[in-house]
Amino acid sequence: MSGFHCQMARDWPRVSGCQKMQNKIPCRVFWNICRTAKAMVLLCGIRCIIPILPVMDMPQFAWICGGVAIWLYQRDSPIARRIVLPEKRADWPLGTPIPERGTPGPAIGFLQECLRWWDYWLKGIDTGIMEEPALRVWMQESKKPAANHKTWPGFWIEEPIWPCGKLCEYPLGMDGSLGEEARQVGDMVISGTLAHGQDSGNWCPMGVIGDYPPDQRAEDGRSVTFTSRPLEESLDILGFPEVSMRLSANRERALISVRLCEVFPGGTSALLSWGLLNLAHGETHEVVRYLKPDEILDVTVRLNAIGCRISEGNALRVSLSPAYWPQAWPSPEPVTLRLNGGCLRLPIWSGQALKTPYGEPEGASELKHSVLRKSGQFPAGHWHAVDEKLIYEVLTDGGRLRFEDGLELDERAKDQWEIKMEDPLSATAKCEREIALVRGAWRVRVETQSDMRCDERLFYLTNKVVVHEGEKAIFHRDWYSEIPREGC
């Protein structure tokens, strides 16, 4: 899948209402092997195949990349609701699915834990792993936004059950305040801008420079915000933040995006979590219900699960908008929301930190190679003032490597999103991928391109793949799909 298609797959039923965009990856062979072997399941971005998984009857060992880096596994997601036998989960701050190598650190002895799990379930060796708490989390401490994080400060905790802790409520205030002393909001207009979302960071980061969300002050200015007073003492959050609202929309199709940020004394705003809800799915995701203009709705938006400590002296901020492009495809017409009350609910954790519960990272050494071109990622936004068009693109250079046997590997990618500020139907997305292999005079290259656009009724998707041997194209194929906009 291209990067854009992965983004769509993440919350497609929730955000767009289009149930036909389900992944058709065959997984029955994988499933039967796991079912027989009681195998460990590594959840590294497989939520796009969730719709076709049956109820799990195998023990599950899940390692979750957590915090602001990545949200690939949510406890009440469809796959989690299918888990009916013993499971263990560990949440650490890495932005990569390789926990013994990943950044930001700390890296952990992941392979040793895998061995303990396999020995217990496949060999019947009592390794003690099932007597340990079901949940371990790296609680991330406050850190200002940056293009790159080599390490992320924090501490380990354990919990025998999930969810844990208590809920604390923070009403949204009419004056933009957030907290127990706030005056309840009433009849506040939320119009937003289609530029909201361009600083959301990469949805599926791999721990490289440019993956992480930057300072959110510009995003806060593109939305309606509610900010608490500076905290008198640190606050530990573990679980799913939620924002409940009473609101109405002036269109029959609309969405609401919610961001939760930590605000530092100097004004820096760091993204902690975010969530989206297609309001036509306000009652259920199974049935689309078009809105009646100005109809009062009571909705709750669940944000992605987080484990973090908010430092004393910092503040919390909730931001609301009817758009979050390009994480969510915009509604077909400009939307204005009216807010008539709301409340943030935070799952608060209290307990003791642990010493590091894992061994030192171990793993096989990489194949010996030389770097011919360094890898890197380069996100950039371009504003065209004349036609009021925003172009956001991410160039990903996978670099060029040469291995000892002479084989060279070259990878490049480009993702581009365009939209005009007053025209949601102008939204387009384009993803390009190229990978090449070279050994002496032998050269092969695969190129792909995926494009998406829309009108009021349909999404239009085109995909192309071309295979080259030398300079000659030896294979070419095009796909074209039209997908109804069911409730989005």
SVG drawing of the C-alpha trace seen along z (x, -y; Angstrom):
<svg xmlns="http://www.w3.org/2000/svg" viewBox="-33 -36 65 65">
<polyline fill="none" stroke="black" stroke-width="0.4" points="0.0,0.0 1.1,-3.5 1.4,-5.9 -1.8,-7.6 -3.7,-4.3 -2.4,-3.3 -3.7,-6.5 -7.2,-5.9 -7.2,-2.3 -6.5,-3.3 -9.9,-4.9 -11.7,-4.6 -15.0,-3.3 -15.0,-5.8 -13.9,-8.9 -15.3,-8.4 -18.2,-6.0 -17.1,-4.0 -17.3,-0.3 -16.0,0.9 -12.5,-0.2 -11.6,3.0 -8.3,4.5 -8.4,7.8 -5.1,9.1 -5.5,12.9 -4.5,13.9 -6.1,17.3 -2.8,19.2 -1.2,16.9 -4.2,17.3 -4.2,21.1 -0.5,21.3 -1.0,19.0 -4.2,20.8 -2.3,24.1 0.9,23.0 -0.6,20.6 1.8,18.1 2.9,14.7 1.2,11.9 3.3,8.9 1.0,6.0 3.0,3.8 0.4,2.0 -1.9,4.9 -5.2,3.1 -6.1,2.9 -6.7,6.7 -8.7,6.6 -12.2,6.9 -11.6,10.4 -10.0,11.9 -12.3,14.3 -12.5,14.4 -9.0,15.1 -8.7,18.3 -4.9,18.1 -2.7,16.4 -1.5,13.0 1.8,11.3 1.6,7.7 4.3,5.2 3.0,1.7 4.9,-1.4 3.4,-4.0 3.2,-7.7 3.3,-10.4 5.4,-8.2 2.8,-5.8 -0.7,-4.5 -0.9,-1.1 -2.8,0.8 -5.8,-0.4 -7.1,1.7 -10.8,1.5 -10.1,1.7 -11.8,4.6 -8.8,6.9 -8.5,6.3 -12.2,7.1 -11.6,10.5 -8.9,11.4 -10.4,14.0 -7.4,15.8 -4.3,14.8 -2.4,11.9 0.6,9.7 1.2,6.2 4.2,3.8 4.0,0.2 7.3,-1.6 8.2,-4.9 9.8,-3.7 8.8,-4.9 9.8,-1.6 8.6,2.0 12.1,3.2 12.2,2.5 15.8,3.8 17.1,1.2 14.5,-1.6 14.6,-5.2 13.8,-7.1 15.2,-5.0 15.3,-3.3 15.7,-0.2 14.8,3.0 15.7,6.7 12.8,7.6 14.1,10.9 14.7,12.4 11.1,11.7 10.0,13.4 12.1,16.4 10.4,16.6 7.0,16.5 7.7,19.1 9.4,21.4 6.3,21.3 3.6,21.7 5.4,24.0 7.7,26.0 5.9,26.1 8.9,24.5 7.9,22.5 9.7,19.2 7.6,17.2 6.3,14.9 2.6,15.6 3.0,14.7 4.1,11.2 1.6,8.3 -0.4,8.3 0.6,4.7 3.9,2.8 4.1,-0.8 6.9,-3.2 5.4,-6.4 6.8,-9.3 7.8,-12.4 7.3,-15.9 9.5,-16.8 9.2,-19.7 8.5,-19.0 11.5,-18.4 12.2,-17.0 14.0,-14.1 14.2,-12.4 17.1,-10.1 15.8,-9.2 12.6,-9.9 12.7,-10.3 10.3,-8.3 9.8,-5.4 8.4,-1.9 5.2,-0.9 3.2,2.3 -0.6,3.0 -2.4,6.3 -5.6,5.1 -6.6,2.8 -8.1,0.2 -6.8,-1.1 -6.9,-4.3 -9.7,-6.8 -11.4,-9.4 -11.0,-13.1 -13.3,-15.6 -12.3,-19.0 -15.3,-21.1 -14.8,-23.2 -15.2,-26.8 -17.0,-29.6 -13.9,-31.8 -11.6,-29.2 -10.6,-27.8 -10.3,-24.1 -10.8,-22.7 -12.9,-22.3 -13.3,-26.1 -14.3,-26.7 -17.7,-28.2 -19.5,-25.6 -19.3,-26.5 -22.6,-27.4 -23.3,-28.2 -19.7,-28.6 -19.1,-28.6 -16.4,-26.3 -15.7,-27.0 -12.0,-26.0 -9.9,-25.9 -9.0,-23.1 -5.3,-23.9 -5.8,-22.3 -3.9,-19.1 -0.8,-19.9 1.3,-19.7 -0.1,-16.4 3.1,-14.5 3.5,-11.2 0.6,-8.8 2.9,-5.8 6.4,-7.1 9.5,-4.9 11.7,-7.0 13.4,-9.0 14.0,-12.8 10.8,-14.6 8.4,-11.9 7.2,-13.7 4.5,-16.4 6.1,-19.9 5.1,-22.7 1.3,-22.8 0.9,-26.6 0.1,-27.1 -2.5,-24.2 -3.9,-25.7 -4.5,-28.9 -6.4,-27.1 -8.9,-25.6 -10.9,-26.5 -8.9,-25.9 -9.6,-25.4 -6.5,-25.7 -6.2,-24.8 -4.3,-26.7 -0.7,-25.6 -0.7,-22.4 0.2,-22.7 1.6,-19.1 2.5,-16.6 -0.2,-14.5 0.1,-10.9 -2.3,-9.9 -2.7,-6.3 -5.4,-5.2 -7.9,-6.8 -8.7,-10.5 -12.3,-11.3 -14.1,-14.5 -17.9,-14.5 -19.7,-17.3 -23.2,-18.6 -23.1,-20.2 -24.8,-20.7 -23.6,-21.1 -25.0,-23.1 -24.4,-20.2 -25.7,-16.7 -22.2,-15.3 -19.6,-16.6 -16.7,-15.4 -15.1,-16.7 -11.4,-16.4 -10.0,-16.7 -6.4,-17.3 -4.9,-17.1 -1.7,-19.1 0.7,-19.9 1.5,-23.6 4.9,-24.7 5.4,-28.0 7.0,-29.6 3.9,-28.8 5.3,-25.7 2.4,-23.2 3.2,-19.5 0.8,-17.0 -0.2,-14.2 -3.0,-12.5 -5.8,-13.1 -9.1,-11.6 -11.7,-11.9 -15.4,-11.2 -17.6,-11.2 -20.8,-12.7 -22.9,-10.6 -21.5,-7.8 -22.4,-9.5 -24.7,-6.6 -23.0,-3.6 -20.3,-2.9 -22.4,-0.2 -25.2,-2.5 -24.8,-5.8 -27.2,-8.5 -27.1,-11.8 -27.4,-14.8 -30.3,-17.3 -29.0,-20.8 -28.7,-22.4 -29.8,-19.1 -28.4,-18.8 -26.1,-15.8 -24.5,-14.3 -21.2,-12.7 -18.0,-11.4 -14.7,-11.4 -12.2,-8.8 -8.6,-9.9 -5.7,-7.5 -4.4,-5.8 -1.4,-7.5 0.9,-6.9 2.6,-10.2 3.4,-12.5 2.5,-16.1 5.0,-18.2 4.2,-20.6 3.8,-24.1 2.6,-23.0 -1.0,-23.2 -3.4,-21.0 -5.1,-22.2 -8.1,-20.7 -8.5,-21.9 -11.6,-21.3 -12.1,-21.7 -14.4,-20.3 -11.3,-19.3 -8.0,-17.5 -6.4,-17.3 -4.7,-15.1 -5.3,-12.6 -9.0,-12.7 -10.7,-13.4 -12.7,-16.6 -16.5,-16.8 -17.8,-17.7 -19.0,-21.2 -17.5,-23.7 -18.8,-22.9 -19.7,-25.1 -20.2,-23.5 -21.9,-25.0 -20.8,-23.8 -23.2,-23.8 -21.3,-22.1 -18.4,-19.7 -16.0,-18.0 -12.5,-16.4 -12.2,-13.1 -8.6,-11.9 -7.7,-8.4 -5.4,-9.3 -2.8,-6.8 -1.1,-6.7 1.5,-4.2 5.2,-3.5 7.8,-3.5 9.8,-0.3 13.4,0.5 14.0,1.5 12.2,4.8 14.0,5.9 17.5,7.0 19.9,5.2 19.0,5.2 20.4,8.2 20.2,9.1 22.0,10.3 24.3,7.9 23.2,6.3 24.5,7.4 27.7,5.5 27.2,2.7 28.4,-0.8 26.1,-3.8 26.2,-5.4 23.4,-7.9 22.1,-8.7 18.4,-8.2 16.1,-11.0 12.6,-12.4 11.7,-15.9 8.2,-17.2 7.2,-20.6 4.2,-22.7 3.7,-25.3 1.1,-28.0 0.0,-29.4 -1.5,-32.8 -2.9,-33.6 -5.3,-30.5 -5.3,-29.9 -4.0,-26.4 -2.1,-24.5 0.3,-21.8 1.8,-19.5 4.4,-16.9 6.7,-14.4 9.8,-13.3 11.3,-10.1 14.7,-9.1 15.4,-5.5 19.0,-6.0 21.2,-3.8 23.2,-0.9 25.8,1.5 26.2,4.9 29.4,7.0 28.2,9.2 27.9,6.0 24.1,5.7 22.8,2.1 19.5,1.1 17.9,-2.3 14.5,-3.5 12.6,-6.7 9.0,-7.9 6.9,-11.0 3.5,-11.7 1.7,-14.9 -1.7,-16.4 -3.3,-19.4 -6.4,-21.4 -7.9,-24.8 -9.0,-26.6 -12.6,-27.3 -13.2,-24.1 -13.2,-20.7 -13.8,-19.0 -10.5,-20.1 -8.7,-17.7 -6.3,-15.4 -3.7,-12.9 -0.8,-11.3 1.7,-8.7 4.8,-7.6 7.2,-4.8 10.3,-3.6 12.7,-0.8 15.7,0.3 18.2,3.2 21.5,3.1 24.4,5.5 26.9,4.7 25.1,4.3 21.9,5.9 19.3,3.3 15.7,3.6 13.3,1.0 9.6,0.9 7.6,-2.3 4.1,-2.8 1.8,-5.7 -1.6,-6.1 -3.9,-9.0 -7.2,-9.9 -9.7,-12.7 -13.4,-13.1 -16.7,-14.9 -19.8,-15.1 -20.9,-11.5 -17.7,-9.4 -14.1,-8.9 -11.9,-8.2 -8.8,-6.1 -6.2,-5.3 -3.2,-3.0 -0.3,-2.2 2.7,0.1 5.5,0.2 8.5,2.7 11.7,1.9 14.6,4.1 17.4,1.8 15.6,-1.0 12.8,1.2 9.4,1.5 8.6,5.2 5.4,4.9 2.6,2.3 -0.7,2.4 -3.4,-0.2 -6.3,-0.1 -9.3,-2.4 -12.0,-2.4 -15.0,-4.5 -16.2,-4.3 -19.4,-5.9 -19.1,-8.5 -21.4,-6.8 -21.9,-9.3 -18.6,-11.2"/>
</svg>
